[in-house]
Amino acid sequence: MTKRAAFVLDGQSVAPGTRAVIDLPVSHLSDHTPVTMSVQVVHGKRPGPTAFVSAGIHGDEVIGVEIVRRLVRVPALRTVRGTLLVVPVVNAFGFMNHSRYLPDRRDLNRSFPGTKGGSLASRLANLFLTEIVARADFGIDLHSAAIHRTNLPQTRVSPETPEMLDMARVFGAPVILQSPLREGSLRHAAKEIGRDVLLYEAGEGLRFDEYCVRAGLSGILRVLRYKGLIGGRGIMAAKAAPQFCTMSKWLRAPVGGLLRTFRADGDVVAAGTILGAVADPFGRSEREIAAPFDGLIVGRAVMPVVNEGDAVFHLARVDSVERAESTLDDLADQIAGDPLFDEDEII
């Protein structure tokens, strides 16, 4: 059998059957401290697809970084077929400053495809797109909700990429949410160059959540097995098909005040259910927030102080409350009891 060629990134070679961390130069801070984007290249001895897993496009979304930390320690990666590119922190500027944004106050996930000579955000977007995304056949991008919000573990697919629905089902997060491609986002730019990216959303900015980490790691491993990069030993298929939601809506605070939430993310509610209430600090007046349709709470605000119009509950429509509850219970039980997480070397 012909030996595979080395994988070359930024002039550095990674031999088949080895892995290496390569630091791609990004910029310099104002005091001339260099900033890089670190990539772990896992280059298998045997041929196969090339995939990337990325986190930290928003610097305050740290759950993805923890998922990646565990991913690179999974024994199945010792015998990868093809090549896996792992980027734990795309936006090092935001990560160091606990911020969603870059120093120029731009959102990296609205700056793709970027240019070599543009703003800092534009240059970083261009580097990531050309050096990582374009080198892969597909990718998985990890996110959480913004600070002061939390998301139920979910994958997002767009109507423009129906082929990604199969990958999302394999991933096995509790919810698949149909979400259009947004111009300037990684998913949109990747689609423009013929690459598919599955988006995983879970948890809260600047916080870890074990359930969300487990759901993300097991989902990634299922997709890598499905695509032929790793074997299936110890990786369980999803116990139930995820709840697929084609429509969702943010419910907003009717007035400013103190928000009390009566329902949590993951709750399935019937139309008319009171999800929370906003009252003034003296308790003289109170406005309730009711579900406008049968739905599943896939995200919510965790900050109790709200202004009028703030997004407080993200409700996804479901066809059957009973079926949605059964699906979520089955998947939650599987994530909590997955034997993959009994191994000390992963945890």
Stockholm file with secondary structure:
# STOCKHOLM 1.0

chainA/1-347         MTKRAAFVLDGQSVAPGTRAVIDLPVSHLSDHTPVTMSVQVVHGKRPGPTAFVSAGIHGDEVIGVEIVRRLVRVPALRTVRGTLLVVPVVNAFGFMNHSRYLPDRRDLNRSFPGTKGGSLASRLANLFLTEIVARADFGIDLHSAAIHRTNLPQTRVSPETPEMLDMARVFGAPVILQSPLREGSLRHAAKEIGRDVLLYEAGEGLRFDEYCVRAGLSGILRVLRYKGLIGGRGIMAAKAAPQFCTMSKWLRAPVGGLLRTFRADGDVVAAGTILGAVADPFGRSEREIAAPFDGLIVGRAVMPVVNEGDAVFHLARVDSVERAESTLDDLADQIAGDPLFDEDEII
#=GR chainA/1-347 SS CCCCCCEEETTEEECTTEEEEEEEEEEECTTCCEEEEEEEEEECSEEEEEEEEECCSSTTCCHHHHHHHHHTTCGGGGGCEEEEEEESCSCHHHHHTTCSSCTTSCCGGGSCSCCTTSCHHHHHHHHHHHHTGGGSSEEEEEECCCTTEEEEEEEEECTTCTTHHHHHHHHCCSEEEECCCCTTSHHHHHHHTTCEEEEEEEEETTCCCHHHHHHHHHHHHHHHHHTTSSCCTTCCCCSSCCEEESCEEEEECSSSEEEEESSCTTCEECTTCEEEEEECTTSSCEEEEECSSSEEEEEEECCSEECTTCEEEEEEECSCHHHHHHHHHHHHHHHHHCGGGGCTTTC
#=GC SS_cons         CCCCCCEEETTEEECTTEEEEEEEEEEECTTCCEEEEEEEEEECSEEEEEEEEECCSSTTCCHHHHHHHHHTTCGGGGGCEEEEEEESCSCHHHHHTTCSSCTTSCCGGGSCSCCTTSCHHHHHHHHHHHHTGGGSSEEEEEECCCTTEEEEEEEEECTTCTTHHHHHHHHCCSEEEECCCCTTSHHHHHHHTTCEEEEEEEEETTCCCHHHHHHHHHHHHHHHHHTTSSCCTTCCCCSSCCEEESCEEEEECSSSEEEEESSCTTCEECTTCEEEEEECTTSSCEEEEECSSSEEEEEEECCSEECTTCEEEEEEECSCHHHHHHHHHHHHHHHHHCGGGGCTTTC
//
